Amino acid sequence: MKILRIVLVVGGLALIGYGFYSGFFAETSEVMESGSSGLNNQVAGMIGVGLLASVAGLFMGRRR
Protein backbone atom coordinates (compact mmCIF):
# COMPACT_ATOMS: atom_id res chain seq x y z
CA MET A 1 0.00 0.00 0.00
CA LYS A 2 2.94 2.31 0.51
CA ILE A 3 3.81 2.21 -3.20
CA LEU A 4 0.22 3.06 -4.17
CA ARG A 5 0.25 5.98 -1.76
CA ILE A 6 3.49 7.33 -3.21
CA VAL A 7 2.23 6.91 -6.78
CA LEU A 8 -1.03 8.72 -5.98
CA VAL A 9 0.70 11.65 -4.28
CA VAL A 10 3.42 12.06 -6.92
CA GLY A 11 1.00 11.58 -9.81
CA GLY A 12 -1.45 14.03 -8.28
CA LEU A 13 1.22 16.66 -7.81
CA ALA A 14 2.38 16.11 -11.40
CA LEU A 15 -1.17 16.59 -12.70
CA ILE A 16 -1.65 19.74 -10.62
CA GLY A 17 1.67 21.15 -11.81
CA TYR A 18 1.00 20.36 -15.45
CA GLY A 19 -2.51 21.78 -15.17
CA PHE A 20 -1.23 25.10 -13.87
CA TYR A 21 1.56 25.13 -16.45
CA SER A 22 -0.72 24.49 -19.39
CA GLY A 23 -3.31 26.93 -18.08
CA PHE A 24 -1.12 29.91 -17.36
CA PHE A 25 2.40 29.54 -18.75
CA ALA A 26 2.28 27.54 -21.97
CA GLU A 27 1.91 29.79 -24.98
CA THR A 28 1.59 26.89 -27.40
CA SER A 29 -0.95 24.87 -25.42
CA GLU A 30 -4.45 24.11 -26.67
CA VAL A 31 -5.78 26.76 -24.33
CA MET A 32 -4.00 29.56 -26.16
CA GLU A 33 -4.74 28.15 -29.63
CA SER A 34 -8.47 28.13 -28.98
CA GLY A 35 -8.42 31.84 -28.23
CA SER A 36 -9.28 31.68 -24.55
CA SER A 37 -6.68 32.38 -21.93
CA GLY A 38 -6.55 31.05 -18.40
CA LEU A 39 -8.48 28.09 -17.09
CA ASN A 40 -10.83 26.13 -19.28
CA ASN A 41 -12.74 22.94 -18.45
CA GLN A 42 -9.91 20.59 -19.41
CA VAL A 43 -7.33 22.40 -17.30
CA ALA A 44 -9.70 22.70 -14.33
CA GLY A 45 -10.51 18.99 -14.59
CA MET A 46 -6.83 18.07 -14.68
CA ILE A 47 -6.14 20.13 -11.56
CA GLY A 48 -9.21 18.62 -9.85
CA VAL A 49 -8.19 15.03 -10.61
CA GLY A 50 -4.66 15.78 -9.40
CA LEU A 51 -6.03 17.25 -6.19
CA LEU A 52 -8.29 14.26 -5.67
CA ALA A 53 -5.42 11.80 -6.23
CA SER A 54 -3.13 13.69 -3.85
CA VAL A 55 -5.76 13.87 -1.10
CA ALA A 56 -6.59 10.17 -1.55
CA GLY A 57 -2.90 9.28 -1.25
CA LEU A 58 -2.40 11.42 1.83
CA PHE A 59 -5.41 10.05 3.69
CA MET A 60 -4.88 6.43 2.71
CA GLY A 61 -4.50 4.43 5.88
CA ARG A 62 -2.92 1.10 6.60
CA ARG A 63 -5.07 -1.98 6.25
CA ARG A 64 -4.62 -4.83 8.66
CNS distance restraints for C-alpha pairs under 8 A (distance, minus, plus):
assign (resid   1 and name CA) (resid   5 and name CA) 6.24 0.50 0.50
assign (resid   1 and name CA) (resid  62 and name CA) 7.30 0.50 0.50
assign (resid   2 and name CA) (resid   6 and name CA) 6.27 0.50 0.50
assign (resid   3 and name CA) (resid   7 and name CA) 6.12 0.50 0.50
assign (resid   4 and name CA) (resid   8 and name CA) 6.07 0.50 0.50
assign (resid   4 and name CA) (resid  57 and name CA) 7.55 0.50 0.50
assign (resid   5 and name CA) (resid   9 and name CA) 6.23 0.50 0.50
assign (resid   5 and name CA) (resid  57 and name CA) 4.60 0.50 0.50
assign (resid   5 and name CA) (resid  58 and name CA) 7.04 0.50 0.50
assign (resid   5 and name CA) (resid  60 and name CA) 6.82 0.50 0.50
assign (resid   6 and name CA) (resid  10 and name CA) 6.01 0.50 0.50
assign (resid   6 and name CA) (resid  57 and name CA) 6.97 0.50 0.50
assign (resid   7 and name CA) (resid  11 and name CA) 5.70 0.50 0.50
assign (resid   7 and name CA) (resid  57 and name CA) 7.91 0.50 0.50
assign (resid   8 and name CA) (resid  12 and name CA) 5.80 0.50 0.50
assign (resid   8 and name CA) (resid  53 and name CA) 5.37 0.50 0.50
assign (resid   8 and name CA) (resid  54 and name CA) 5.81 0.50 0.50
assign (resid   8 and name CA) (resid  56 and name CA) 7.25 0.50 0.50
assign (resid   8 and name CA) (resid  57 and name CA) 5.12 0.50 0.50
assign (resid   9 and name CA) (resid  13 and name CA) 6.15 0.50 0.50
assign (resid   9 and name CA) (resid  53 and name CA) 6.42 0.50 0.50
assign (resid   9 and name CA) (resid  54 and name CA) 4.36 0.50 0.50
assign (resid   9 and name CA) (resid  55 and name CA) 7.53 0.50 0.50
assign (resid   9 and name CA) (resid  56 and name CA) 7.92 0.50 0.50
assign (resid   9 and name CA) (resid  57 and name CA) 5.27 0.50 0.50
assign (resid   9 and name CA) (resid  58 and name CA) 6.86 0.50 0.50
assign (resid  10 and name CA) (resid  14 and name CA) 6.13 0.50 0.50
assign (resid  10 and name CA) (resid  54 and name CA) 7.42 0.50 0.50
assign (resid  11 and name CA) (resid  15 and name CA) 6.18 0.50 0.50
assign (resid  11 and name CA) (resid  50 and name CA) 7.06 0.50 0.50
assign (resid  11 and name CA) (resid  53 and name CA) 7.35 0.50 0.50
assign (resid  11 and name CA) (resid  54 and name CA) 7.56 0.50 0.50
assign (resid  12 and name CA) (resid  16 and name CA) 6.18 0.50 0.50
assign (resid  12 and name CA) (resid  49 and name CA) 7.20 0.50 0.50
assign (resid  12 and name CA) (resid  50 and name CA) 3.83 0.50 0.50
assign (resid  12 and name CA) (resid  51 and name CA) 5.98 0.50 0.50
assign (resid  12 and name CA) (resid  52 and name CA) 7.32 0.50 0.50
assign (resid  12 and name CA) (resid  53 and name CA) 4.99 0.50 0.50
assign (resid  12 and name CA) (resid  54 and name CA) 4.75 0.50 0.50
assign (resid  13 and name CA) (resid  17 and name CA) 6.03 0.50 0.50
assign (resid  13 and name CA) (resid  50 and name CA) 6.16 0.50 0.50
assign (resid  13 and name CA) (resid  51 and name CA) 7.46 0.50 0.50
assign (resid  13 and name CA) (resid  54 and name CA) 6.60 0.50 0.50
assign (resid  14 and name CA) (resid  18 and name CA) 6.03 0.50 0.50
assign (resid  14 and name CA) (resid  50 and name CA) 7.33 0.50 0.50
assign (resid  15 and name CA) (resid  19 and name CA) 5.90 0.50 0.50
assign (resid  15 and name CA) (resid  46 and name CA) 6.17 0.50 0.50
assign (resid  15 and name CA) (resid  47 and name CA) 6.21 0.50 0.50
assign (resid  15 and name CA) (resid  49 and name CA) 7.48 0.50 0.50
assign (resid  15 and name CA) (resid  50 and name CA) 4.87 0.50 0.50
assign (resid  16 and name CA) (resid  20 and name CA) 6.28 0.50 0.50
assign (resid  16 and name CA) (resid  46 and name CA) 6.79 0.50 0.50
assign (resid  16 and name CA) (resid  47 and name CA) 4.61 0.50 0.50
assign (resid  16 and name CA) (resid  48 and name CA) 7.69 0.50 0.50
assign (resid  16 and name CA) (resid  50 and name CA) 5.12 0.50 0.50
assign (resid  16 and name CA) (resid  51 and name CA) 6.71 0.50 0.50
assign (resid  17 and name CA) (resid  21 and name CA) 6.11 0.50 0.50
assign (resid  17 and name CA) (resid  47 and name CA) 7.89 0.50 0.50
assign (resid  18 and name CA) (resid  22 and name CA) 5.97 0.50 0.50
assign (resid  19 and name CA) (resid  23 and name CA) 5.97 0.50 0.50
assign (resid  19 and name CA) (resid  43 and name CA) 5.30 0.50 0.50
assign (resid  19 and name CA) (resid  44 and name CA) 7.30 0.50 0.50
assign (resid  19 and name CA) (resid  46 and name CA) 5.72 0.50 0.50
assign (resid  19 and name CA) (resid  47 and name CA) 5.38 0.50 0.50
assign (resid  20 and name CA) (resid  24 and name CA) 5.95 0.50 0.50
assign (resid  20 and name CA) (resid  25 and name CA) 7.53 0.50 0.50
assign (resid  20 and name CA) (resid  43 and name CA) 7.50 0.50 0.50
assign (resid  20 and name CA) (resid  47 and name CA) 7.36 0.50 0.50
assign (resid  21 and name CA) (resid  25 and name CA) 5.04 0.50 0.50
assign (resid  21 and name CA) (resid  26 and name CA) 6.07 0.50 0.50
assign (resid  22 and name CA) (resid  26 and name CA) 4.99 0.50 0.50
assign (resid  22 and name CA) (resid  29 and name CA) 6.05 0.50 0.50
assign (resid  22 and name CA) (resid  31 and name CA) 7.43 0.50 0.50
assign (resid  22 and name CA) (resid  43 and name CA) 7.24 0.50 0.50
assign (resid  23 and name CA) (resid  29 and name CA) 7.98 0.50 0.50
assign (resid  23 and name CA) (resid  31 and name CA) 6.72 0.50 0.50
assign (resid  23 and name CA) (resid  37 and name CA) 7.47 0.50 0.50
assign (resid  23 and name CA) (resid  38 and name CA) 5.25 0.50 0.50
assign (resid  23 and name CA) (resid  39 and name CA) 5.39 0.50 0.50
assign (resid  23 and name CA) (resid  40 and name CA) 7.65 0.50 0.50
assign (resid  23 and name CA) (resid  43 and name CA) 6.10 0.50 0.50
assign (resid  24 and name CA) (resid  37 and name CA) 7.60 0.50 0.50
assign (resid  24 and name CA) (resid  38 and name CA) 5.64 0.50 0.50
assign (resid  24 and name CA) (resid  39 and name CA) 7.59 0.50 0.50
assign (resid  26 and name CA) (resid  32 and name CA) 7.82 0.50 0.50
assign (resid  27 and name CA) (resid  32 and name CA) 6.04 0.50 0.50
assign (resid  28 and name CA) (resid  32 and name CA) 6.32 0.50 0.50
assign (resid  28 and name CA) (resid  33 and name CA) 6.83 0.50 0.50
assign (resid  29 and name CA) (resid  33 and name CA) 6.55 0.50 0.50
assign (resid  30 and name CA) (resid  34 and name CA) 6.13 0.50 0.50
assign (resid  31 and name CA) (resid  35 and name CA) 6.92 0.50 0.50
assign (resid  31 and name CA) (resid  36 and name CA) 6.04 0.50 0.50
assign (resid  31 and name CA) (resid  37 and name CA) 6.17 0.50 0.50
assign (resid  31 and name CA) (resid  38 and name CA) 7.35 0.50 0.50
assign (resid  31 and name CA) (resid  39 and name CA) 7.83 0.50 0.50
assign (resid  31 and name CA) (resid  40 and name CA) 7.16 0.50 0.50
assign (resid  32 and name CA) (resid  36 and name CA) 5.91 0.50 0.50
assign (resid  32 and name CA) (resid  37 and name CA) 5.74 0.50 0.50
assign (resid  36 and name CA) (resid  40 and name CA) 7.81 0.50 0.50
assign (resid  39 and name CA) (resid  43 and name CA) 5.80 0.50 0.50
assign (resid  39 and name CA) (resid  44 and name CA) 6.17 0.50 0.50
assign (resid  40 and name CA) (resid  44 and name CA) 6.13 0.50 0.50
assign (resid  41 and name CA) (resid  45 and name CA) 5.95 0.50 0.50
assign (resid  42 and name CA) (resid  46 and name CA) 6.19 0.50 0.50
assign (resid  43 and name CA) (resid  47 and name CA) 6.28 0.50 0.50
assign (resid  44 and name CA) (resid  48 and name CA) 6.07 0.50 0.50
assign (resid  45 and name CA) (resid  49 and name CA) 6.08 0.50 0.50
assign (resid  46 and name CA) (resid  50 and name CA) 6.15 0.50 0.50
assign (resid  47 and name CA) (resid  51 and name CA) 6.10 0.50 0.50
assign (resid  48 and name CA) (resid  52 and name CA) 6.11 0.50 0.50
assign (resid  49 and name CA) (resid  53 and name CA) 6.11 0.50 0.50
assign (resid  50 and name CA) (resid  54 and name CA) 6.13 0.50 0.50
assign (resid  51 and name CA) (resid  55 and name CA) 6.12 0.50 0.50
assign (resid  52 and name CA) (resid  56 and name CA) 6.05 0.50 0.50
assign (resid  53 and name CA) (resid  57 and name CA) 6.12 0.50 0.50
assign (resid  54 and name CA) (resid  58 and name CA) 6.16 0.50 0.50
assign (resid  55 and name CA) (resid  59 and name CA) 6.14 0.50 0.50
assign (resid  56 and name CA) (resid  60 and name CA) 5.92 0.50 0.50
